């Protein structure tokens, strides 16, 4: 999975591009050039493969920040809020990739 999305920066004043790496119904991992703090909650917008619809969620960053392969940072985050329609799309996506 290498879909694109964006997350608010640390000061929550602008959107920073991210590359989505993995997703489940509870969590998501992504890479970003911006340093974010574990424990912080941020708005996140993203698309899923095969579905051009933009999804919006709120995520809490987990304390597993690691360097990304091409510079920047790799993050894991758990969903805090997730719309029912987005849940349906994630379930469909996970079923297609199983």
N, CA, C and O atoms as a CHARMM CRD file, in Angstrom:
* protein
*
  392
    1    1 UNK  N      0.86200  -1.18300   0.00000 PROA 1      0.00000
    2    1 UNK  CA     0.00000   0.00000   0.00000 PROA 1      0.00000
    3    1 UNK  C      0.89600   1.22900   0.00000 PROA 1      0.00000
    4    1 UNK  O      1.70200   1.41200   0.91200 PROA 1      0.00000
    5    2 UNK  N      0.76400   2.04700  -0.98700 PROA 2      0.00000
    6    2 UNK  CA     1.51400   3.30100  -1.02600 PROA 2      0.00000
    7    2 UNK  C      0.61800   4.42300  -1.53700 PROA 2      0.00000
    8    2 UNK  O      0.92000   5.08000  -2.53300 PROA 2      0.00000
    9    3 UNK  N     -0.48700   4.62400  -0.83000 PROA 3      0.00000
   10    3 UNK  CA    -1.40600   5.70900  -1.15100 PROA 3      0.00000
   11    3 UNK  C     -0.91500   6.98800  -0.48700 PROA 3      0.00000
   12    3 UNK  O     -0.12500   6.95500   0.45700 PROA 3      0.00000
   13    4 UNK  N     -1.39000   8.09300  -0.99000 PROA 4      0.00000
   14    4 UNK  CA    -0.98300   9.37100  -0.42800 PROA 4      0.00000
   15    4 UNK  C     -2.08400   9.95400   0.43800 PROA 4      0.00000
   16    4 UNK  O     -3.26600   9.66500   0.25400 PROA 4      0.00000
   17    5 UNK  N     -1.67700  10.76300   1.36700 PROA 5      0.00000
   18    5 UNK  CA    -2.60500  11.44900   2.25100 PROA 5      0.00000
   19    5 UNK  C     -1.90700  12.65500   2.83100 PROA 5      0.00000
   20    5 UNK  O     -0.86700  13.08300   2.33000 PROA 5      0.00000
   21    6 UNK  N     -2.47700  13.20200   3.88300 PROA 6      0.00000
   22    6 UNK  CA    -1.83400  14.31200   4.57400 PROA 6      0.00000
   23    6 UNK  C     -2.30600  14.35100   6.01500 PROA 6      0.00000
   24    6 UNK  O     -3.40000  13.89900   6.35200 PROA 6      0.00000
   25    7 UNK  N     -1.44600  14.90500   6.85000 PROA 7      0.00000
   26    7 UNK  CA    -1.71500  15.03100   8.27400 PROA 7      0.00000
   27    7 UNK  C     -1.36200  16.45100   8.67800 PROA 7      0.00000
   28    7 UNK  O     -0.49200  17.07400   8.06900 PROA 7      0.00000
   29    8 UNK  N     -2.03100  16.96500   9.69700 PROA 8      0.00000
   30    8 UNK  CA    -1.66800  18.30500  10.13400 PROA 8      0.00000
   31    8 UNK  C     -0.28200  18.27200  10.76000 PROA 8      0.00000
   32    8 UNK  O      0.10300  17.28700  11.39100 PROA 8      0.00000
   33    9 UNK  N      0.45600  19.34800  10.58200 PROA 9      0.00000
   34    9 UNK  CA     1.80500  19.41300  11.14900 PROA 9      0.00000
   35    9 UNK  C      1.73100  19.53900  12.66900 PROA 9      0.00000
   36    9 UNK  O      0.64200  19.61000  13.23800 PROA 9      0.00000
   37   10 UNK  N      2.88600  19.56600  13.32000 PROA 10     0.00000
   38   10 UNK  CA     2.93600  19.56900  14.78600 PROA 10     0.00000
   39   10 UNK  C      2.19600  20.75600  15.39100 PROA 10     0.00000
   40   10 UNK  O      1.62000  20.63100  16.47100 PROA 10     0.00000
   41   11 UNK  N      2.19800  21.89600  14.72300 PROA 11     0.00000
   42   11 UNK  CA     1.50400  23.07000  15.25500 PROA 11     0.00000
   43   11 UNK  C      0.04200  23.13300  14.79600 PROA 11     0.00000
   44   11 UNK  O     -0.67100  24.07600  15.14000 PROA 11     0.00000
   45   12 UNK  N     -0.40400  22.14400  14.02700 PROA 12     0.00000
   46   12 UNK  CA    -1.77300  22.01800  13.51700 PROA 12     0.00000
   47   12 UNK  C     -2.17300  23.27600  12.73000 PROA 12     0.00000
   48   12 UNK  O     -3.31100  23.73700  12.82800 PROA 12     0.00000
   49   13 UNK  N     -1.24100  23.82200  11.95700 PROA 13     0.00000
   50   13 UNK  CA    -1.51700  25.01600  11.16900 PROA 13     0.00000
   51   13 UNK  C     -1.49400  24.75000   9.66900 PROA 13     0.00000
   52   13 UNK  O     -1.92200  25.60200   8.89100 PROA 13     0.00000
   53   14 UNK  N     -1.00900  23.60200   9.25200 PROA 14     0.00000
   54   14 UNK  CA    -0.91800  23.27400   7.82500 PROA 14     0.00000
   55   14 UNK  C     -0.94800  21.76100   7.65800 PROA 14     0.00000
   56   14 UNK  O     -0.73700  21.00800   8.60900 PROA 14     0.00000
   57   15 UNK  N     -1.21400  21.33200   6.42700 PROA 15     0.00000
   58   15 UNK  CA    -1.22100  19.90700   6.10000 PROA 15     0.00000
   59   15 UNK  C      0.13500  19.50400   5.56200 PROA 15     0.00000
   60   15 UNK  O      0.72100  20.21400   4.74300 PROA 15     0.00000
   61   16 UNK  N      0.64300  18.35200   6.02400 PROA 16     0.00000
   62   16 UNK  CA     1.91400  17.80100   5.57800 PROA 16     0.00000
   63   16 UNK  C      1.63900  16.50800   4.81400 PROA 16     0.00000
   64   16 UNK  O      0.89600  15.66000   5.30900 PROA 16     0.00000
   65   17 UNK  N      2.21600  16.33100   3.61700 PROA 17     0.00000
   66   17 UNK  CA     1.99400  15.09500   2.85200 PROA 17     0.00000
   67   17 UNK  C      2.53100  13.86400   3.58900 PROA 17     0.00000
   68   17 UNK  O      3.55400  13.93300   4.27000 PROA 17     0.00000
   69   18 UNK  N      1.83400  12.75300   3.44100 PROA 18     0.00000
   70   18 UNK  CA     2.27400  11.47100   3.99200 PROA 18     0.00000
   71   18 UNK  C      2.07400  10.38800   2.93500 PROA 18     0.00000
   72   18 UNK  O      1.28500  10.55300   2.00400 PROA 18     0.00000
   73   19 UNK  N      2.79200   9.29000   3.08900 PROA 19     0.00000
   74   19 UNK  CA     2.60500   8.10000   2.26100 PROA 19     0.00000
   75   19 UNK  C      2.06800   7.02000   3.18000 PROA 19     0.00000
   76   19 UNK  O      2.71400   6.64900   4.16100 PROA 19     0.00000
   77   20 UNK  N      0.88400   6.51600   2.85900 PROA 20     0.00000
   78   20 UNK  CA     0.26200   5.47800   3.67400 PROA 20     0.00000
   79   20 UNK  C      0.98000   4.15300   3.42200 PROA 20     0.00000
   80   20 UNK  O      1.21400   3.77700   2.27400 PROA 20     0.00000
   81   21 UNK  N      1.33000   3.44700   4.49800 PROA 21     0.00000
   82   21 UNK  CA     2.06800   2.19300   4.37300 PROA 21     0.00000
   83   21 UNK  C      1.23600   0.96200   4.69900 PROA 21     0.00000
   84   21 UNK  O      1.37400  -0.07300   4.04800 PROA 21     0.00000
   85   22 UNK  N      0.36800   1.06800   5.70800 PROA 22     0.00000
   86   22 UNK  CA    -0.43300  -0.07700   6.12600 PROA 22     0.00000
   87   22 UNK  C     -1.66100   0.44500   6.85700 PROA 22     0.00000
   88   22 UNK  O     -1.64700   1.54600   7.40600 PROA 22     0.00000
   89   23 UNK  N     -2.72800  -0.35800   6.85800 PROA 23     0.00000
   90   23 UNK  CA    -3.96100   0.06600   7.51900 PROA 23     0.00000
   91   23 UNK  C     -4.69800  -1.14500   8.06400 PROA 23     0.00000
   92   23 UNK  O     -4.64500  -2.23000   7.48400 PROA 23     0.00000
   93   24 UNK  N     -5.38900  -0.95100   9.18700 PROA 24     0.00000
   94   24 UNK  CA    -6.30600  -1.93800   9.74500 PROA 24     0.00000
   95   24 UNK  C     -7.50700  -1.15100  10.26400 PROA 24     0.00000
   96   24 UNK  O     -7.55000   0.07100  10.12100 PROA 24     0.00000
   97   25 UNK  N     -8.46800  -1.82500  10.85600 PROA 25     0.00000
   98   25 UNK  CA    -9.61800  -1.11000  11.40200 PROA 25     0.00000
   99   25 UNK  C     -9.26900  -0.31100  12.65600 PROA 25     0.00000
  100   25 UNK  O    -10.00400   0.60200  13.03000 PROA 25     0.00000
  101   26 UNK  N     -8.16900  -0.64300  13.30000 PROA 26     0.00000
  102   26 UNK  CA    -7.76700   0.04200  14.51700 PROA 26     0.00000
  103   26 UNK  C     -6.62900   1.03100  14.32400 PROA 26     0.00000
  104   26 UNK  O     -6.51000   1.99200  15.08400 PROA 26     0.00000
  105   27 UNK  N     -5.78700   0.80800  13.31400 PROA 27     0.00000
  106   27 UNK  CA    -4.57400   1.62700  13.21500 PROA 27     0.00000
  107   27 UNK  C     -4.12000   1.81800  11.77400 PROA 27     0.00000
  108   27 UNK  O     -4.65500   1.22200  10.83900 PROA 27     0.00000
  109   28 UNK  N     -3.12000   2.66700  11.63700 PROA 28     0.00000
  110   28 UNK  CA    -2.57400   3.00000  10.32700 PROA 28     0.00000
  111   28 UNK  C     -1.09200   3.31200  10.49900 PROA 28     0.00000
  112   28 UNK  O     -0.68100   3.80900  11.54700 PROA 28     0.00000
  113   29 UNK  N     -0.29200   3.02500   9.48100 PROA 29     0.00000
  114   29 UNK  CA     1.10600   3.44800   9.51400 PROA 29     0.00000
  115   29 UNK  C      1.37500   4.25500   8.24800 PROA 29     0.00000
  116   29 UNK  O      0.80800   3.99500   7.18700 PROA 29     0.00000
  117   30 UNK  N      2.25400   5.24000   8.39400 PROA 30     0.00000
  118   30 UNK  CA     2.55200   6.13700   7.27900 PROA 30     0.00000
  119   30 UNK  C      3.94100   6.72600   7.45300 PROA 30     0.00000
  120   30 UNK  O      4.51600   6.68400   8.54100 PROA 30     0.00000
  121   31 UNK  N      4.47300   7.27700   6.36700 PROA 31     0.00000
  122   31 UNK  CA     5.76600   7.95000   6.38600 PROA 31     0.00000
  123   31 UNK  C      5.54000   9.43100   6.10500 PROA 31     0.00000
  124   31 UNK  O      4.66900   9.80600   5.32000 PROA 31     0.00000
  125   32 UNK  N      6.34800  10.26600   6.76900 PROA 32     0.00000
  126   32 UNK  CA     6.23400  11.70700   6.59600 PROA 32     0.00000
  127   32 UNK  C      7.60600  12.34700   6.74900 PROA 32     0.00000
  128   32 UNK  O      8.46400  11.82900   7.46400 PROA 32     0.00000
  129   33 UNK  N      7.80800  13.46200   6.08200 PROA 33     0.00000
  130   33 UNK  CA     9.07000  14.19500   6.23900 PROA 33     0.00000
  131   33 UNK  C      9.05600  15.04300   7.50700 PROA 33     0.00000
  132   33 UNK  O     10.10000  15.53000   7.94100 PROA 33     0.00000
  133   34 UNK  N      7.88500  15.22100   8.09800 PROA 34     0.00000
  134   34 UNK  CA     7.71600  16.07400   9.27800 PROA 34     0.00000
  135   34 UNK  C      7.86700  15.26700  10.57100 PROA 34     0.00000
  136   34 UNK  O      7.35000  14.15500  10.67600 PROA 34     0.00000
  137   35 UNK  N      8.56000  15.81800  11.52700 PROA 35     0.00000
  138   35 UNK  CA     8.70500  15.19700  12.84700 PROA 35     0.00000
  139   35 UNK  C      7.45700  15.51300  13.65500 PROA 35     0.00000
  140   35 UNK  O      7.11900  16.68000  13.85400 PROA 35     0.00000
  141   36 UNK  N      6.76800  14.46700  14.12400 PROA 36     0.00000
  142   36 UNK  CA     5.57000  14.60100  14.94000 PROA 36     0.00000
  143   36 UNK  C      5.82000  13.92700  16.28200 PROA 36     0.00000
  144   36 UNK  O      6.66600  13.03900  16.38300 PROA 36     0.00000
  145   37 UNK  N      5.09500  14.33800  17.30200 PROA 37     0.00000
  146   37 UNK  CA     5.33100  13.81300  18.64200 PROA 37     0.00000
  147   37 UNK  C      4.38300  12.67500  18.98500 PROA 37     0.00000
  148   37 UNK  O      3.17000  12.80500  18.82100 PROA 37     0.00000
  149   38 UNK  N      4.93500  11.54600  19.46700 PROA 38     0.00000
  150   38 UNK  CA     4.08300  10.43600  19.90600 PROA 38     0.00000
  151   38 UNK  C      3.12000  10.91800  20.99300 PROA 38     0.00000
  152   38 UNK  O      3.48300  11.72800  21.84600 PROA 38     0.00000
  153   39 UNK  N      1.89600  10.41000  20.94600 PROA 39     0.00000
  154   39 UNK  CA     0.88000  10.79500  21.91300 PROA 39     0.00000
  155   39 UNK  C     -0.01300  11.91600  21.41900 PROA 39     0.00000
  156   39 UNK  O     -1.14100  12.06400  21.88900 PROA 39     0.00000
  157   40 UNK  N      0.48300  12.71800  20.46400 PROA 40     0.00000
  158   40 UNK  CA    -0.33000  13.79600  19.91100 PROA 40     0.00000
  159   40 UNK  C     -1.43600  13.22900  19.02800 PROA 40     0.00000
  160   40 UNK  O     -1.27600  12.17300  18.41600 PROA 40     0.00000
  161   41 UNK  N     -2.55400  13.93800  18.96900 PROA 41     0.00000
  162   41 UNK  CA    -3.66000  13.57100  18.10700 PROA 41     0.00000
  163   41 UNK  C     -3.72700  14.57100  16.96000 PROA 41     0.00000
  164   41 UNK  O     -3.64500  15.78200  17.16700 PROA 41     0.00000
  165   42 UNK  N     -3.87900  14.03900  15.73800 PROA 42     0.00000
  166   42 UNK  CA    -3.89800  14.87700  14.54200 PROA 42     0.00000
  167   42 UNK  C     -5.01900  14.46400  13.59900 PROA 42     0.00000
  168   42 UNK  O     -5.35400  13.28300  13.51100 PROA 42     0.00000
  169   43 UNK  N     -5.60300  15.43600  12.89100 PROA 43     0.00000
  170   43 UNK  CA    -6.48500  15.09000  11.78000 PROA 43     0.00000
  171   43 UNK  C     -5.65200  14.46100  10.65600 PROA 43     0.00000
  172   43 UNK  O     -4.51100  14.85900  10.41800 PROA 43     0.00000
  173   44 UNK  N     -6.23400  13.48300   9.97700 PROA 44     0.00000
  174   44 UNK  CA    -5.56900  12.78700   8.87700 PROA 44     0.00000
  175   44 UNK  C     -6.57400  12.65200   7.73900 PROA 44     0.00000
  176   44 UNK  O     -7.74100  12.33700   7.97100 PROA 44     0.00000
  177   45 UNK  N     -6.12500  12.89000   6.51500 PROA 45     0.00000
  178   45 UNK  CA    -6.96600  12.63300   5.34800 PROA 45     0.00000
  179   45 UNK  C     -6.19600  11.72200   4.41300 PROA 45     0.00000
  180   45 UNK  O     -4.98600  11.86800   4.24700 PROA 45     0.00000
  181   46 UNK  N     -6.91500  10.76000   3.79100 PROA 46     0.00000
  182   46 UNK  CA    -6.23600   9.75700   2.97200 PROA 46     0.00000
  183   46 UNK  C     -7.20900   9.11400   1.99900 PROA 46     0.00000
  184   46 UNK  O     -8.42600   9.22000   2.14800 PROA 46     0.00000
  185   47 UNK  N     -6.65100   8.44500   1.00100 PROA 47     0.00000
  186   47 UNK  CA    -7.44500   7.63800   0.08000 PROA 47     0.00000
  187   47 UNK  C     -7.00800   6.18900   0.22500 PROA 47     0.00000
  188   47 UNK  O     -5.94300   5.89800   0.76900 PROA 47     0.00000
  189   48 UNK  N     -7.84400   5.28900  -0.26800 PROA 48     0.00000
  190   48 UNK  CA    -7.52400   3.86400  -0.28900 PROA 48     0.00000
  191   48 UNK  C     -7.37500   3.42200  -1.73300 PROA 48     0.00000
  192   48 UNK  O     -8.01800   3.99300  -2.61400 PROA 48     0.00000
  193   49 UNK  N     -6.54700   2.42200  -1.99900 PROA 49     0.00000
  194   49 UNK  CA    -6.39200   1.93900  -3.37900 PROA 49     0.00000
  195   49 UNK  C     -7.74200   1.56400  -3.99000 PROA 49     0.00000
  196   49 UNK  O     -8.56500   0.90400  -3.35500 PROA 49     0.00000
  197   50 UNK  N     -7.95300   1.99300  -5.22300 PROA 50     0.00000
  198   50 UNK  CA    -9.17800   1.65700  -5.93400 PROA 50     0.00000
  199   50 UNK  C    -10.38700   2.48400  -5.54300 PROA 50     0.00000
  200   50 UNK  O    -11.47100   2.28700  -6.09300 PROA 50     0.00000
  201   51 UNK  N    -10.22400   3.40600  -4.60400 PROA 51     0.00000
  202   51 UNK  CA   -11.34700   4.23800  -4.15600 PROA 51     0.00000
  203   51 UNK  C    -10.86900   5.68800  -4.05000 PROA 51     0.00000
  204   51 UNK  O    -10.22500   6.05600  -3.06600 PROA 51     0.00000
  205   52 UNK  N    -11.17600   6.50900  -5.04900 PROA 52     0.00000
  206   52 UNK  CA   -10.66600   7.87500  -5.06000 PROA 52     0.00000
  207   52 UNK  C    -11.25600   8.78400  -3.98500 PROA 52     0.00000
  208   52 UNK  O    -10.83800   9.93500  -3.86100 PROA 52     0.00000
  209   53 UNK  N    -12.20700   8.29700  -3.21500 PROA 53     0.00000
  210   53 UNK  CA   -12.84100   9.10100  -2.16500 PROA 53     0.00000
  211   53 UNK  C    -11.82500   9.47900  -1.08800 PROA 53     0.00000
  212   53 UNK  O    -11.04500   8.63900  -0.63900 PROA 53     0.00000
  213   54 UNK  N    -11.84000  10.74300  -0.68100 PROA 54     0.00000
  214   54 UNK  CA   -10.97400  11.21400   0.40800 PROA 54     0.00000
  215   54 UNK  C    -11.63600  10.85900   1.73800 PROA 54     0.00000
  216   54 UNK  O    -12.80600  11.17000   1.96100 PROA 54     0.00000
  217   55 UNK  N    -10.88800  10.21500   2.60600 PROA 55     0.00000
  218   55 UNK  CA   -11.37400   9.84600   3.93300 PROA 55     0.00000
  219   55 UNK  C    -10.74800  10.75800   4.97200 PROA 55     0.00000
  220   55 UNK  O     -9.60400  11.18700   4.82500 PROA 55     0.00000
  221   56 UNK  N    -11.50000  11.05000   6.01900 PROA 56     0.00000
  222   56 UNK  CA   -11.01500  11.90400   7.10500 PROA 56     0.00000
  223   56 UNK  C    -11.09800  11.13500   8.40800 PROA 56     0.00000
  224   56 UNK  O    -12.07800  10.43900   8.67000 PROA 56     0.00000
  225   57 UNK  N    -10.06200  11.26600   9.22400 PROA 57     0.00000
  226   57 UNK  CA   -10.01700  10.57800  10.50800 PROA 57     0.00000
  227   57 UNK  C     -9.20300  11.41600  11.48000 PROA 57     0.00000
  228   57 UNK  O     -8.53900  12.37800  11.09400 PROA 57     0.00000
  229   58 UNK  N     -9.26600  11.04200  12.71700 PROA 58     0.00000
  230   58 UNK  CA    -8.40400  11.61300  13.74100 PROA 58     0.00000
  231   58 UNK  C     -7.57000  10.45800  14.27500 PROA 58     0.00000
  232   58 UNK  O     -8.10200   9.39200  14.58400 PROA 58     0.00000
  233   59 UNK  N     -6.24600  10.67300  14.38600 PROA 59     0.00000
  234   59 UNK  CA    -5.35800   9.59900  14.83000 PROA 59     0.00000
  235   59 UNK  C     -4.49200  10.06200  15.99600 PROA 59     0.00000
  236   59 UNK  O     -4.13100  11.23500  16.09200 PROA 59     0.00000
  237   60 UNK  N     -4.16800   9.12700  16.87400 PROA 60     0.00000
  238   60 UNK  CA    -3.23500   9.36900  17.97700 PROA 60     0.00000
  239   60 UNK  C     -1.94000   8.64400  17.63500 PROA 60     0.00000
  240   60 UNK  O     -1.93500   7.43300  17.41200 PROA 60     0.00000
  241   61 UNK  N     -0.84800   9.38900  17.59600 PROA 61     0.00000
  242   61 UNK  CA     0.44900   8.80100  17.23400 PROA 61     0.00000
  243   61 UNK  C      0.95700   7.90400  18.34800 PROA 61     0.00000
  244   61 UNK  O      0.93700   8.28100  19.52000 PROA 61     0.00000
  245   62 UNK  N      1.41100   6.71900  17.97900 PROA 62     0.00000
  246   62 UNK  CA     1.95100   5.75400  18.93900 PROA 62     0.00000
  247   62 UNK  C      3.45200   5.97600  19.09800 PROA 62     0.00000
  248   62 UNK  O      4.09200   6.53000  18.20400 PROA 62     0.00000
  249   63 UNK  N      4.01500   5.55600  20.21400 PROA 63     0.00000
  250   63 UNK  CA     5.44900   5.79000  20.47200 PROA 63     0.00000
  251   63 UNK  C      6.35900   4.81000  19.73000 PROA 63     0.00000
  252   63 UNK  O      7.25600   4.20900  20.32300 PROA 63     0.00000
  253   64 UNK  N      6.11700   4.65800  18.42600 PROA 64     0.00000
  254   64 UNK  CA     6.94500   3.72700  17.64700 PROA 64     0.00000
  255   64 UNK  C      7.55900   4.42700  16.43700 PROA 64     0.00000
  256   64 UNK  O      7.74200   3.81100  15.38700 PROA 64     0.00000
  257   65 UNK  N      7.87100   5.68900  16.58200 PROA 65     0.00000
  258   65 UNK  CA     8.46600   6.44200  15.48300 PROA 65     0.00000
  259   65 UNK  C      9.80900   5.83400  15.11400 PROA 65     0.00000
  260   65 UNK  O     10.61500   5.50400  15.98400 PROA 65     0.00000
  261   66 UNK  N     10.03800   5.69000  13.82100 PROA 66     0.00000
  262   66 UNK  CA    11.29500   5.12900  13.32600 PROA 66     0.00000
  263   66 UNK  C     11.69900   5.88200  12.06700 PROA 66     0.00000
  264   66 UNK  O     10.84900   6.47100  11.40000 PROA 66     0.00000
  265   67 UNK  N     12.97600   5.87000  11.73600 PROA 67     0.00000
  266   67 UNK  CA    13.38700   6.51100  10.48400 PROA 67     0.00000
  267   67 UNK  C     12.72700   5.81500   9.29400 PROA 67     0.00000
  268   67 UNK  O     12.58800   4.59200   9.29200 PROA 67     0.00000
  269   68 UNK  N     12.32500   6.57500   8.29700 PROA 68     0.00000
  270   68 UNK  CA    11.74000   6.01100   7.08200 PROA 68     0.00000
  271   68 UNK  C     12.86000   5.62500   6.12400 PROA 68     0.00000
  272   68 UNK  O     13.99400   6.08200   6.26600 PROA 68     0.00000
  273   69 UNK  N     12.53500   4.78100   5.14900 PROA 69     0.00000
  274   69 UNK  CA    13.54100   4.28500   4.21200 PROA 69     0.00000
  275   69 UNK  C     14.22300   5.39400   3.42900 PROA 69     0.00000
  276   69 UNK  O     15.43000   5.33000   3.19600 PROA 69     0.00000
  277   70 UNK  N     13.48400   6.39400   3.02500 PROA 70     0.00000
  278   70 UNK  CA    14.04000   7.46700   2.17900 PROA 70     0.00000
  279   70 UNK  C     14.12100   8.79100   2.93500 PROA 70     0.00000
  280   70 UNK  O     13.84100   9.84400   2.36100 PROA 70     0.00000
  281   71 UNK  N     14.48800   8.75700   4.17800 PROA 71     0.00000
  282   71 UNK  CA    14.51300   9.97200   4.97500 PROA 71     0.00000
  283   71 UNK  C     13.14600  10.22000   5.58200 PROA 71     0.00000
  284   71 UNK  O     12.17400   9.55400   5.22600 PROA 71     0.00000
  285   72 UNK  N     13.06800  11.14100   6.46300 PROA 72     0.00000
  286   72 UNK  CA    11.81500  11.41100   7.13700 PROA 72     0.00000
  287   72 UNK  C     11.56600  10.40900   8.25400 PROA 72     0.00000
  288   72 UNK  O     12.50700   9.84900   8.81800 PROA 72     0.00000
  289   73 UNK  N     10.30400  10.18700   8.56800 PROA 73     0.00000
  290   73 UNK  CA     9.93300   9.36400   9.71000 PROA 73     0.00000
  291   73 UNK  C      8.79900   8.42000   9.34700 PROA 73     0.00000
  292   73 UNK  O      7.95500   8.72200   8.50300 PROA 73     0.00000
  293   74 UNK  N      8.80200   7.27200  10.00700 PROA 74     0.00000
  294   74 UNK  CA     7.72100   6.30000   9.85500 PROA 74     0.00000
  295   74 UNK  C      6.92700   6.30100  11.15600 PROA 74     0.00000
  296   74 UNK  O      7.50400   6.22100  12.24100 PROA 74     0.00000
  297   75 UNK  N      5.60300   6.39300  11.04500 PROA 75     0.00000
  298   75 UNK  CA     4.74100   6.48200  12.22200 PROA 75     0.00000
  299   75 UNK  C      3.70400   5.37100  12.22600 PROA 75     0.00000
  300   75 UNK  O      3.28000   4.88300  11.17900 PROA 75     0.00000
  301   76 UNK  N      3.31000   4.98700  13.42300 PROA 76     0.00000
  302   76 UNK  CA     2.14500   4.14000  13.63600 PROA 76     0.00000
  303   76 UNK  C      1.17400   4.97800  14.45400 PROA 76     0.00000
  304   76 UNK  O      1.58400   5.72300  15.34400 PROA 76     0.00000
  305   77 UNK  N     -0.09800   4.85600  14.15300 PROA 77     0.00000
  306   77 UNK  CA    -1.10700   5.63800  14.85900 PROA 77     0.00000
  307   77 UNK  C     -2.37800   4.82100  14.99300 PROA 77     0.00000
  308   77 UNK  O     -2.68600   3.99200  14.13600 PROA 77     0.00000
  309   78 UNK  N     -3.11200   5.05400  16.06300 PROA 78     0.00000
  310   78 UNK  CA    -4.40200   4.38700  16.21900 PROA 78     0.00000
  311   78 UNK  C     -5.49600   5.39600  15.88000 PROA 78     0.00000
  312   78 UNK  O     -5.36800   6.59300  16.13800 PROA 78     0.00000
  313   79 UNK  N     -6.56300   4.88300  15.30200 PROA 79     0.00000
  314   79 UNK  CA    -7.69300   5.74100  14.96700 PROA 79     0.00000
  315   79 UNK  C     -8.40600   6.16900  16.24200 PROA 79     0.00000
  316   79 UNK  O     -8.68100   5.34700  17.11600 PROA 79     0.00000
  317   80 UNK  N     -8.70300   7.45200  16.34100 PROA 80     0.00000
  318   80 UNK  CA    -9.49000   7.99300  17.44800 PROA 80     0.00000
  319   80 UNK  C    -10.92400   8.18400  16.97200 PROA 80     0.00000
  320   80 UNK  O    -11.87100   7.82600  17.67200 PROA 80     0.00000
  321   81 UNK  N    -11.07700   8.74400  15.79000 PROA 81     0.00000
  322   81 UNK  CA   -12.39400   8.86500  15.16200 PROA 81     0.00000
  323   81 UNK  C    -12.29100   8.36000  13.73100 PROA 81     0.00000
  324   81 UNK  O    -11.28500   8.56200  13.05000 PROA 81     0.00000
  325   82 UNK  N    -13.34500   7.70700  13.29900 PROA 82     0.00000
  326   82 UNK  CA   -13.38600   7.13200  11.96500 PROA 82     0.00000
  327   82 UNK  C    -14.84800   7.07600  11.54000 PROA 82     0.00000
  328   82 UNK  O    -15.67100   6.50400  12.25600 PROA 82     0.00000
  329   83 UNK  N    -15.18900   7.65500  10.39600 PROA 83     0.00000
  330   83 UNK  CA   -16.56400   7.66800   9.91400 PROA 83     0.00000
  331   83 UNK  C    -17.00900   6.26500   9.51600 PROA 83     0.00000
  332   83 UNK  O    -16.20200   5.47800   9.02300 PROA 83     0.00000
  333   84 UNK  N    -18.29500   5.94200   9.72600 PROA 84     0.00000
  334   84 UNK  CA   -18.79500   4.61200   9.34100 PROA 84     0.00000
  335   84 UNK  C    -18.52200   4.27800   7.87000 PROA 84     0.00000
  336   84 UNK  O    -18.19200   3.13500   7.55600 PROA 84     0.00000
  337   85 UNK  N    -18.65200   5.24600   6.97200 PROA 85     0.00000
  338   85 UNK  CA   -18.39200   5.00700   5.55900 PROA 85     0.00000
  339   85 UNK  C    -16.92100   4.63600   5.33400 PROA 85     0.00000
  340   85 UNK  O    -16.61300   3.78600   4.49800 PROA 85     0.00000
  341   86 UNK  N    -16.02700   5.27000   6.07600 PROA 86     0.00000
  342   86 UNK  CA   -14.59700   4.95100   5.96900 PROA 86     0.00000
  343   86 UNK  C    -14.33200   3.54200   6.48900 PROA 86     0.00000
  344   86 UNK  O    -13.52600   2.81100   5.91400 PROA 86     0.00000
  345   87 UNK  N    -14.99500   3.16100   7.55600 PROA 87     0.00000
  346   87 UNK  CA   -14.84800   1.79800   8.08500 PROA 87     0.00000
  347   87 UNK  C    -15.24200   0.78600   7.00700 PROA 87     0.00000
  348   87 UNK  O    -14.54500  -0.20500   6.78900 PROA 87     0.00000
  349   88 UNK  N    -16.37100   1.04800   6.33500 PROA 88     0.00000
  350   88 UNK  CA   -16.81900   0.15000   5.26500 PROA 88     0.00000
  351   88 UNK  C    -15.77300   0.03200   4.16300 PROA 88     0.00000
  352   88 UNK  O    -15.50500  -1.06600   3.67400 PROA 88     0.00000
  353   89 UNK  N    -15.18300   1.15600   3.77200 PROA 89     0.00000
  354   89 UNK  CA   -14.15600   1.13200   2.72900 PROA 89     0.00000
  355   89 UNK  C    -12.90800   0.36300   3.17700 PROA 89     0.00000
  356   89 UNK  O    -12.30900  -0.36700   2.38700 PROA 89     0.00000
  357   90 UNK  N    -12.52400   0.52800   4.43000 PROA 90     0.00000
  358   90 UNK  CA   -11.35000  -0.20600   4.94400 PROA 90     0.00000
  359   90 UNK  C    -11.63400  -1.70800   4.94900 PROA 90     0.00000
  360   90 UNK  O    -10.78100  -2.50100   4.55100 PROA 90     0.00000
  361   91 UNK  N    -12.82000  -2.09700   5.39400 PROA 91     0.00000
  362   91 UNK  CA   -13.18400  -3.52200   5.41400 PROA 91     0.00000
  363   91 UNK  C    -13.13500  -4.08900   3.99800 PROA 91     0.00000
  364   91 UNK  O    -12.61200  -5.18500   3.79500 PROA 91     0.00000
  365   92 UNK  N    -13.67100  -3.36300   3.01700 PROA 92     0.00000
  366   92 UNK  CA   -13.62500  -3.81300   1.62800 PROA 92     0.00000
  367   92 UNK  C    -12.18600  -3.93000   1.13000 PROA 92     0.00000
  368   92 UNK  O    -11.82300  -4.91500   0.48600 PROA 92     0.00000
  369   93 UNK  N    -11.37900  -2.92800   1.43000 PROA 93     0.00000
  370   93 UNK  CA    -9.97900  -2.95600   1.00800 PROA 93     0.00000
  371   93 UNK  C     -9.24000  -4.14000   1.62600 PROA 93     0.00000
  372   93 UNK  O     -8.50300  -4.84200   0.93400 PROA 93     0.00000
  373   94 UNK  N     -9.43400  -4.36300   2.92800 PROA 94     0.00000
  374   94 UNK  CA    -8.75400  -5.48300   3.59500 PROA 94     0.00000
  375   94 UNK  C     -9.22000  -6.82300   3.03600 PROA 94     0.00000
  376   94 UNK  O     -8.42400  -7.75400   2.92500 PROA 94     0.00000
  377   95 UNK  N    -10.50600  -6.93200   2.68100 PROA 95     0.00000
  378   95 UNK  CA   -11.01000  -8.16300   2.08700 PROA 95     0.00000
  379   95 UNK  C    -10.41700  -8.43500   0.71600 PROA 95     0.00000
  380   95 UNK  O    -10.20500  -9.58900   0.34300 PROA 95     0.00000
  381   96 UNK  N    -10.15000  -7.37200  -0.03600 PROA 96     0.00000
  382   96 UNK  CA    -9.58700  -7.52600  -1.36600 PROA 96     0.00000
  383   96 UNK  C     -8.10800  -7.89200  -1.32500 PROA 96     0.00000
  384   96 UNK  O     -7.59500  -8.51500  -2.25500 PROA 96     0.00000
  385   97 UNK  N     -7.41700  -7.50500  -0.24700 PROA 97     0.00000
  386   97 UNK  CA    -5.98000  -7.76400  -0.16000 PROA 97     0.00000
  387   97 UNK  C     -5.66100  -9.03600   0.61200 PROA 97     0.00000
  388   97 UNK  O     -4.49900  -9.43400   0.69400 PROA 97     0.00000
  389   98 UNK  N     -6.68600  -9.68500   1.18500 PROA 98     0.00000
  390   98 UNK  CA    -6.45700 -10.89300   1.98600 PROA 98     0.00000
  391   98 UNK  C     -6.14600 -12.07900   1.11300 PROA 98     0.00000
  392   98 UNK  O     -5.92500 -13.17800   1.62100 PROA 98     0.00000
